[in-house]
Amino acid sequence: MSNVVAFSAQASASASKAVSRLNEIWKAVEAFTLEMQYERVTPAEMMRVLRIFNTANSCIRIVLSEFKNDPAIDELVGHSREIARMIEEARRTVASLMKASDDRASRPEPSAAKRLGD
């Protein structure tokens, strides 16, 4: 690609910085997504994760606006879309976990006699 379009060293460095920032956001979102999958997560923790995802989305918008004139903006937009897809999938997971948690909480607790088989 660099043979077709001459990128300046500064543009290359700035695109690298933007990709690095997006990769850090990706890693954070991925870590929280894995945490939700492998650990029992309380409703309060789910809400915290949703706030983190909202912050990640804001960070992505900031990175894209900061580098909107960068020659590599198309690559950055593509990478940010991948992160956004992962966040949306994780949001659906949180929603289903919260619904399951609500369903468990709304079920009546079996009486002690029923639990003992009486």
Buried (B, 14 or more C-beta within 10 A) or exposed (E): EEEEEEBEEEBBEBBEBBBEBBEEBBEBBEEBBEEBEEEEBEEEBBEEBBEBBEEBBEBBEEBBEBBEEBBBBEBBEEBBEEBBEBBEEBBEBBEEBBEEBEEEEEEEEEEEEEEEEE
